[in-house]
Amino acid sequence: MVTAGTEDNMIRQSYKITALYCRIDHGSRSAMSAACAQNQQKRLVHYAKEQGLHNLQIFCDCGYSGCNTDRPEYQKMLAAIRADQVSNVVVLNLSRLNRSYENQHQLLLELEKHNVVLHSVLEQLSGSIVPVFSTFLKAGCA
């Protein structure tokens, strides 16, 4: 049985995208980097489909460090989040998003503000930022 709240949520989610974000921090033009990016993308798409997530859009930064947020595709994804166009963000692991405690904290607050669900494939996390942020802190990524 679908309740009114559930139906509204389904309609709201249907027009939003699921952002699949991958980042490779070594050589942006190397064959190895391209292969790593493709592998990440395949794993993210597989996970998203397995979870029943829809409207998949890939954001991929190759050759960028996770220590800062000055990455073109990351900024595009962040703009889409701020415009309330994203329902889910899927990453291979949290380090693909950010390697800086402050940057990760800011992103997690943005996700919470815009009701975006964060999924981390390898860390097997999905949901609100509280358990995700706790895991991030325990991992010592600060």
Buried (B, 14 or more C-beta within 10 A) or exposed (E): EEEEEEEEBEEEBEEBBBBBBBBBBEEEEEEEBBEBBEEBBEBBBEBBEEBEBBBBBBBBBBBBBBEEBEBEBBEBBBEBBEEEBBBBBBBBBBBBBBBBEEBBBBBBEBBBEBBBBBBBBEBEBBEBBEEBBEBBEEEEBE
